[in-house]
């Protein structure tokens, strides 16, 4: 027994020693303090710092400014000639929900049924998605993942209430490591008055009388109103009495924060009539609203400003809503909204072109949007609109260190991201696109005479 006890103690001591040295080794390999020196720093919380230092400690920005002392033991990165910005924020994607849109087994971006408020996007995110490293290599450090975003990659039914959108960092082994905020907004697709549809059976356009289409629209709005009324009654029951006093309904329970005004509705609507109807409905129901899509938001900009409703715009390089619209209506719209005082952000709405978020903003600059507004529309404004600006969006002491170091303007296509930090850790820029580029760039030339 004594010998067995001695063996147990020896094994435990050895294990503890190994654990200590492995832990020390891991800590040595993964610094917790960095100092980025001699860079031009765009904090977006004040004027740019021409020759500044940014200190990262334990995942947060510890200090930023000129002539800062480098902490002892910090890993120093000389960023002379480079520029530092907050990481870009894509406020509407399907990141981690859809891998290959044509392969159903890799898509989990929507649920069956019209009402799914209990669905949370974060629970379905695939952290090993190949879209994630491709996207972050373009300088995007955080995104909003939304069920049924209706982007290029989306397939399936959007329903009416798609579920809860989640904000995540684009690095981490598990969703818990990636999570910024589990529930940011409730996704809702606003009903439209559709007088025409496409009949797959006959492969032709099918028209419907306006009166009939309007009746269908009103029926959907009434169903939504009934659902919200039930959620209000359920929320009252939750606040008065114990669980035994009512039968639990997870869908109505998920809607309780919405009807209480604690969680905003992220409403998808593009046409001016639908936007106006959605705004008036939310005003009447006392619901907080964020507009997503907003293809014709410029036509109701005064209404949006008066109600304080922010907009997440679709990519600027998209076809206009109507065939008679000006070809550049989506390119000029951001400048119009900015001049009217409407807060907005640019979103990709999918995965395939999320990496071009910066260029979507740059296109709007070419059509009159002030540059600083464009930069904020992919950094600070998404964070403010989605309620996470206390964590990300600017380079300020105490905020999460999601940072990009570039050799130029992050909105320009020719700019390269040289260093990337997510949650204060230097993150790899390697990705599938880069590997394929290097593979085929180094392809051996065919020998003489080969076919």
C-alpha positions as CSV (number, residue, x, y, z in Angstrom):
1,X,0.0,0.0,0.0
2,X,2.9,2.4,0.9
3,X,4.6,1.6,-2.4
4,X,1.4,2.2,-4.3
5,X,0.9,5.5,-2.5
6,X,4.4,6.5,-3.4
7,X,3.8,5.7,-7.0
8,X,0.6,7.7,-7.0
9,X,2.4,10.7,-5.5
10,X,5.3,10.4,-8.0
11,X,2.8,10.3,-10.9
12,X,0.9,13.3,-9.5
13,X,4.2,15.3,-9.0
14,X,5.4,14.5,-12.5
15,X,2.0,15.5,-14.0
16,X,2.0,18.7,-12.1
17,X,5.6,19.5,-13.2
18,X,4.7,18.7,-16.8
19,X,1.6,20.9,-16.6
20,X,3.6,23.7,-15.2
21,X,6.3,23.6,-17.9
22,X,3.8,23.1,-20.7
23,X,1.8,26.0,-19.4
24,X,4.9,28.2,-19.1
25,X,5.9,27.1,-22.6
26,X,2.4,27.9,-24.0
27,X,2.5,31.3,-22.3
28,X,5.9,32.0,-23.7
29,X,4.7,31.1,-27.2
30,X,1.5,33.2,-26.9
31,X,2.4,36.7,-25.5
32,X,-0.3,38.5,-23.6
33,X,1.3,41.9,-24.1
34,X,2.2,43.6,-27.4
35,X,3.4,47.0,-28.3
36,X,2.9,48.3,-31.8
37,X,5.2,51.2,-32.3
38,X,5.9,54.1,-34.8
39,X,2.6,53.7,-36.7
40,X,0.0,56.2,-37.9
41,X,-3.0,55.3,-35.7
42,X,-6.6,56.0,-36.7
43,X,-8.5,55.6,-33.4
44,X,-11.8,56.9,-34.9
45,X,-12.3,58.4,-31.4
46,X,-10.2,61.5,-32.2
47,X,-7.6,62.8,-34.6
48,X,-5.1,60.4,-36.1
49,X,-1.9,59.9,-34.2
50,X,1.0,60.4,-36.6
51,X,3.8,58.5,-34.7
52,X,2.0,56.5,-32.1
53,X,2.2,53.4,-30.0
54,X,-0.6,51.0,-29.2
55,X,-0.2,48.6,-26.2
56,X,-2.2,45.4,-26.0
57,X,-2.5,43.6,-22.7
58,X,-4.6,40.5,-21.9
59,X,-6.8,40.9,-24.9
60,X,-7.6,44.6,-24.3
61,X,-6.2,47.9,-25.5
62,X,-4.1,49.0,-22.5
63,X,-2.9,52.3,-24.0
64,X,-2.8,54.3,-27.2
65,X,-1.0,57.6,-28.0
66,X,2.3,59.2,-28.9
67,X,5.5,58.8,-27.0
68,X,4.3,55.9,-24.8
69,X,6.7,53.8,-22.9
70,X,6.9,50.2,-24.0
71,X,6.0,47.8,-21.1
72,X,8.7,45.5,-19.9
73,X,8.4,42.0,-21.5
74,X,6.1,43.1,-24.3
75,X,6.5,41.7,-27.8
76,X,7.4,44.8,-29.9
77,X,6.2,45.1,-33.5
78,X,7.8,48.0,-35.3
79,X,5.0,49.4,-37.5
80,X,6.9,52.3,-39.0
81,X,5.4,53.2,-42.4
82,X,2.2,51.3,-41.6
83,X,-1.2,52.3,-40.3
84,X,-3.4,51.0,-37.5
85,X,-7.2,50.9,-37.6
86,X,-10.0,49.2,-35.7
87,X,-10.9,45.9,-37.3
88,X,-13.7,46.2,-39.8
89,X,-17.1,45.1,-38.7
90,X,-19.5,43.4,-41.2
91,X,-23.0,43.9,-39.6
92,X,-24.9,41.3,-41.7
93,X,-23.6,37.9,-42.8
94,X,-24.3,34.2,-42.8
95,X,-20.7,33.5,-41.5
96,X,-20.5,30.0,-40.2
97,X,-24.1,29.2,-41.2
98,X,-23.5,28.5,-44.9
99,X,-20.5,26.8,-46.4
100,X,-21.5,25.8,-49.9
101,X,-24.9,27.1,-50.7
102,X,-25.5,24.5,-53.4
103,X,-24.9,21.7,-50.9
104,X,-27.8,21.5,-48.4
105,X,-25.8,19.5,-45.8
106,X,-23.5,22.5,-45.4
107,X,-26.2,25.1,-44.9
108,X,-28.0,25.9,-41.7
109,X,-29.1,29.5,-42.3
110,X,-32.9,29.1,-41.8
111,X,-35.5,26.9,-40.1
112,X,-38.8,25.5,-41.4
113,X,-42.0,27.5,-40.5
114,X,-42.8,31.2,-40.5
115,X,-42.1,32.0,-36.9
116,X,-38.8,30.9,-35.2
117,X,-37.9,33.5,-32.6
118,X,-36.3,30.9,-30.4
119,X,-33.6,30.1,-33.0
120,X,-30.2,31.7,-32.1
121,X,-27.6,32.0,-34.9
122,X,-24.7,31.4,-32.6
123,X,-25.8,27.8,-31.8
124,X,-25.4,26.9,-35.5
125,X,-22.1,28.7,-36.3
126,X,-19.3,26.4,-37.6
127,X,-16.1,27.8,-36.2
128,X,-13.9,25.9,-38.8
129,X,-15.7,27.4,-41.8
130,X,-13.3,28.2,-44.7
131,X,-15.1,31.5,-45.1
132,X,-13.8,32.9,-41.8
133,X,-10.1,33.0,-42.5
134,X,-10.7,34.4,-46.0
135,X,-12.9,37.1,-44.5
136,X,-10.6,38.1,-41.7
137,X,-7.6,38.3,-44.1
138,X,-9.4,41.3,-45.6
139,X,-9.3,43.1,-42.2
140,X,-12.7,42.1,-40.9
141,X,-12.4,41.1,-37.3
142,X,-16.1,40.8,-36.2
143,X,-19.4,40.1,-37.9
144,X,-23.1,39.8,-37.2
145,X,-24.4,36.4,-38.1
146,X,-28.1,36.5,-39.0
147,X,-30.5,33.7,-39.9
148,X,-32.0,34.1,-43.4
149,X,-30.1,37.2,-44.4
150,X,-31.2,36.8,-48.1
151,X,-27.7,37.5,-49.5
152,X,-26.0,35.9,-52.5
153,X,-25.3,32.6,-50.7
154,X,-28.7,32.3,-49.1
155,X,-31.1,29.5,-50.1
156,X,-34.3,28.3,-48.5
157,X,-37.3,30.0,-46.9
158,X,-36.8,33.2,-44.9
159,X,-40.2,33.0,-43.1
160,X,-41.4,36.0,-41.1
161,X,-39.4,35.8,-37.9
162,X,-36.1,34.1,-38.7
163,X,-34.5,34.1,-35.3
164,X,-31.9,35.9,-33.2
165,X,-28.8,37.4,-34.8
166,X,-25.4,37.0,-32.9
167,X,-22.3,39.1,-33.0
168,X,-19.0,37.1,-33.1
169,X,-15.3,37.5,-33.4
170,X,-13.7,35.9,-36.4
171,X,-11.3,33.7,-34.4
172,X,-11.7,31.0,-31.9
173,X,-11.9,27.2,-31.6
174,X,-15.5,27.2,-30.3
175,X,-18.5,29.5,-30.5
176,X,-18.0,30.4,-26.8
177,X,-14.5,31.8,-27.6
178,X,-15.9,33.7,-30.6
179,X,-19.0,35.2,-29.0
180,X,-19.3,39.0,-28.6
181,X,-23.0,39.0,-27.8
182,X,-25.3,36.0,-28.2
183,X,-28.5,37.9,-29.0
184,X,-28.2,41.2,-30.7
185,X,-31.5,41.6,-32.7
186,X,-34.5,39.6,-33.7
187,X,-34.6,39.0,-37.5
188,X,-37.9,39.8,-39.2
189,X,-38.7,39.8,-42.9
190,X,-41.4,42.5,-43.6
191,X,-44.3,41.2,-45.7
192,X,-44.7,42.8,-49.1
193,X,-47.6,43.4,-51.5
194,X,-46.6,41.2,-54.4
195,X,-48.7,41.5,-57.5
196,X,-46.4,39.3,-59.5
197,X,-44.5,36.0,-58.9
198,X,-42.6,33.4,-60.8
199,X,-44.4,30.1,-61.5
200,X,-41.8,27.4,-61.5
201,X,-44.2,24.9,-63.1
202,X,-44.8,27.0,-66.2
203,X,-41.5,28.9,-65.9
204,X,-43.4,32.1,-66.5
205,X,-44.5,35.3,-64.7
206,X,-47.8,35.0,-62.8
207,X,-49.7,38.2,-62.1
208,X,-52.1,38.8,-59.2
209,X,-54.7,41.6,-58.8
210,X,-53.6,44.4,-56.4
211,X,-56.7,43.9,-54.2
212,X,-55.9,40.3,-53.7
213,X,-52.2,40.9,-53.1
214,X,-53.1,43.6,-50.5
215,X,-55.4,41.2,-48.7
216,X,-52.6,38.6,-48.5
217,X,-50.3,41.3,-47.1
218,X,-52.8,42.4,-44.5
219,X,-53.4,38.8,-43.5
220,X,-49.6,38.4,-42.8
221,X,-49.4,41.7,-40.8
222,X,-52.4,40.6,-38.7
223,X,-50.8,37.2,-38.0
224,X,-47.6,39.1,-36.9
225,X,-49.7,41.4,-34.7
226,X,-51.5,38.4,-33.1
227,X,-48.1,36.7,-32.4
228,X,-46.7,39.9,-30.7
229,X,-49.9,40.3,-28.7
230,X,-49.5,36.7,-27.4
231,X,-45.9,37.4,-26.6
232,X,-46.9,40.5,-24.5
233,X,-49.4,38.4,-22.5
234,X,-46.8,35.7,-22.0
235,X,-44.2,38.3,-20.9
236,X,-46.7,39.6,-18.3
237,X,-47.3,36.1,-17.1
238,X,-43.6,35.6,-16.7
239,X,-43.3,38.6,-14.5
240,X,-46.3,37.7,-12.3
241,X,-46.4,34.3,-10.8
242,X,-44.3,31.1,-10.9
243,X,-43.6,28.7,-13.8
244,X,-46.5,26.6,-12.7
245,X,-48.9,29.4,-13.4
246,X,-48.6,29.1,-17.2
247,X,-47.5,26.6,-19.8
248,X,-44.0,27.4,-21.1
249,X,-43.7,28.4,-24.8
250,X,-40.1,28.9,-25.9
251,X,-41.1,31.0,-28.9
252,X,-43.1,33.5,-27.0
253,X,-40.4,33.5,-24.3
254,X,-37.8,34.5,-26.9
255,X,-40.1,37.4,-28.1
256,X,-40.5,38.8,-24.5
257,X,-37.3,41.0,-24.8
258,X,-38.6,42.3,-28.1
259,X,-42.1,43.4,-26.9
260,X,-40.4,44.9,-23.7
261,X,-38.2,47.0,-25.9
262,X,-35.0,45.4,-24.7
263,X,-34.1,43.7,-28.1
264,X,-34.5,45.4,-31.4
265,X,-36.1,44.0,-34.5
266,X,-33.7,43.7,-37.5
267,X,-36.3,44.2,-40.3
268,X,-35.6,43.3,-43.9
269,X,-37.3,45.7,-46.3
270,X,-36.2,47.3,-49.5
271,X,-39.0,49.2,-51.2
272,X,-40.0,52.6,-49.9
273,X,-43.6,51.5,-49.3
274,X,-42.5,48.5,-47.2
275,X,-40.0,50.5,-45.2
276,X,-42.6,53.1,-44.4
277,X,-45.1,50.5,-43.4
278,X,-42.5,48.7,-41.2
279,X,-41.6,52.0,-39.5
280,X,-45.2,53.0,-38.8
281,X,-45.9,49.5,-37.5
282,X,-43.0,49.5,-35.1
283,X,-43.9,53.0,-33.9
284,X,-47.4,51.9,-33.2
285,X,-46.3,48.6,-31.5
286,X,-43.5,50.5,-29.5
287,X,-40.8,48.3,-31.0
288,X,-37.2,49.2,-31.6
289,X,-36.2,48.9,-35.2
290,X,-33.1,48.5,-37.3
291,X,-33.6,48.5,-41.1
292,X,-31.8,45.9,-43.1
293,X,-31.5,46.1,-46.9
294,X,-33.0,49.5,-47.5
295,X,-32.7,49.5,-51.2
296,X,-35.0,52.6,-51.4
297,X,-34.1,54.0,-47.9
298,X,-33.2,57.3,-49.6
299,X,-36.8,57.8,-50.6
300,X,-37.9,57.8,-46.9
301,X,-34.8,59.3,-45.3
302,X,-36.7,62.1,-43.5
303,X,-38.9,59.5,-41.8
304,X,-35.9,57.4,-40.8
305,X,-34.1,60.4,-39.3
306,X,-37.2,61.6,-37.4
307,X,-37.7,58.1,-35.9
308,X,-34.0,57.6,-35.2
309,X,-33.9,54.3,-37.2
310,X,-30.5,53.2,-38.4
311,X,-29.9,51.2,-41.6
312,X,-27.7,48.3,-42.6
313,X,-27.3,48.8,-46.4
314,X,-26.9,46.1,-49.0
315,X,-23.7,46.1,-51.1
316,X,-23.4,49.2,-53.3
317,X,-22.5,47.1,-56.3
318,X,-26.0,45.6,-56.6
319,X,-28.7,46.1,-59.2
320,X,-31.3,48.8,-58.3
321,X,-34.7,47.7,-56.9
322,X,-36.7,48.7,-60.0
323,X,-35.8,48.6,-63.7
324,X,-36.6,52.3,-64.0
325,X,-34.3,53.3,-61.1
326,X,-31.0,55.1,-61.9
327,X,-28.2,52.7,-62.3
328,X,-26.2,54.4,-59.5
329,X,-29.0,54.7,-57.0
330,X,-27.4,52.3,-54.5
331,X,-24.0,54.1,-55.0
332,X,-25.4,57.6,-54.3
333,X,-27.8,56.5,-51.5
334,X,-25.2,56.5,-48.7
335,X,-24.2,60.1,-49.4
336,X,-27.9,61.1,-49.3
337,X,-28.5,59.3,-46.0
338,X,-25.4,60.8,-44.4
339,X,-26.5,64.3,-45.5
340,X,-30.0,63.7,-44.0
341,X,-28.5,62.6,-40.7
342,X,-29.5,58.9,-40.9
343,X,-27.0,56.5,-39.3
344,X,-26.0,53.6,-41.5
345,X,-23.5,50.8,-42.0
346,X,-22.5,48.7,-44.9
347,X,-23.2,44.9,-44.8
348,X,-22.3,42.1,-47.2
349,X,-25.5,40.0,-46.4
350,X,-23.6,36.8,-47.3
351,X,-20.2,35.1,-47.1
352,X,-18.8,34.9,-50.6
353,X,-18.2,38.7,-50.9
354,X,-17.8,39.6,-47.3
355,X,-14.1,40.1,-48.0
356,X,-15.1,43.1,-50.2
357,X,-16.8,45.0,-47.5
358,X,-14.2,47.8,-47.5
359,X,-14.6,48.3,-51.2
360,X,-18.4,48.6,-51.0
361,X,-17.8,51.6,-48.7
362,X,-15.1,53.0,-51.0
363,X,-17.5,52.9,-54.0
364,X,-19.9,55.2,-52.1
365,X,-17.0,57.6,-51.5
366,X,-16.6,57.9,-55.2
367,X,-20.3,59.0,-55.4
368,X,-20.2,61.7,-52.7
369,X,-20.0,60.0,-49.3
370,X,-17.3,61.7,-47.1
371,X,-14.4,59.3,-46.6
372,X,-14.5,59.5,-42.8
373,X,-18.2,58.5,-42.8
374,X,-17.4,55.5,-45.1
375,X,-14.7,54.3,-42.7
376,X,-16.9,54.7,-39.7
377,X,-19.7,52.8,-41.6
378,X,-17.6,49.6,-41.5
379,X,-16.1,50.1,-38.0
380,X,-17.8,52.3,-35.4
381,X,-21.3,52.7,-36.8
382,X,-22.0,48.9,-37.0
383,X,-20.9,48.6,-33.4
384,X,-23.2,51.4,-32.3
385,X,-26.2,50.2,-34.3
386,X,-25.9,46.7,-32.9
387,X,-25.2,47.8,-29.3
388,X,-21.6,46.6,-28.9
389,X,-19.7,49.9,-29.2
390,X,-18.5,49.5,-25.6
391,X,-16.4,46.6,-26.8
392,X,-15.3,47.3,-30.4
393,X,-15.4,49.9,-33.1
394,X,-12.7,52.3,-32.0
395,X,-9.2,52.1,-30.6
396,X,-9.7,53.2,-27.0
397,X,-8.3,52.1,-23.7
398,X,-10.3,49.2,-22.2
399,X,-11.8,48.0,-25.5
400,X,-11.3,44.6,-27.0
401,X,-8.1,44.6,-29.1
402,X,-9.5,43.9,-32.5
403,X,-7.0,45.6,-34.6
404,X,-5.6,45.7,-38.2
405,X,-2.2,46.9,-39.3
406,X,-2.1,47.8,-43.0
407,X,0.2,49.3,-45.6
408,X,-2.5,51.7,-46.7
409,X,-6.2,52.6,-46.7
410,X,-8.3,49.6,-45.7
411,X,-11.1,50.6,-48.1
412,X,-8.7,50.3,-51.1
413,X,-8.5,47.0,-53.0
414,X,-4.7,47.2,-53.3
415,X,-4.1,47.5,-49.5
416,X,-2.6,44.6,-47.6
417,X,-3.3,43.6,-44.0
418,X,0.2,43.0,-42.5
419,X,-0.9,42.2,-38.9
420,X,-4.2,41.2,-37.5
421,X,-5.2,41.0,-33.8
422,X,-8.4,39.5,-32.6
423,X,-9.1,39.6,-28.8
424,X,-5.6,40.8,-28.4
425,X,-3.9,37.9,-30.0
426,X,-2.0,38.0,-33.3
427,X,-4.1,36.0,-35.7
428,X,-2.9,34.1,-38.8
429,X,-3.7,35.7,-42.2
430,X,-3.4,32.3,-43.9
431,X,-6.5,31.2,-45.8
432,X,-7.7,29.0,-48.6
433,X,-7.5,31.7,-51.2
434,X,-3.9,32.4,-50.4
435,X,-3.0,28.8,-50.4
436,X,-4.6,28.2,-53.8
437,X,-2.9,31.4,-55.2
438,X,0.5,30.2,-54.0
439,X,-0.1,26.7,-55.3
440,X,-1.0,27.7,-58.8
441,X,1.6,30.6,-58.9
442,X,4.3,27.9,-58.4
443,X,2.9,25.5,-60.9
444,X,5.8,24.1,-63.0
445,X,5.9,25.3,-66.6
446,X,5.1,22.7,-69.2
447,X,8.1,21.1,-70.9
448,X,8.8,21.9,-74.5
449,X,6.7,19.9,-76.9
450,X,4.0,19.1,-74.3
451,X,0.4,19.5,-75.3
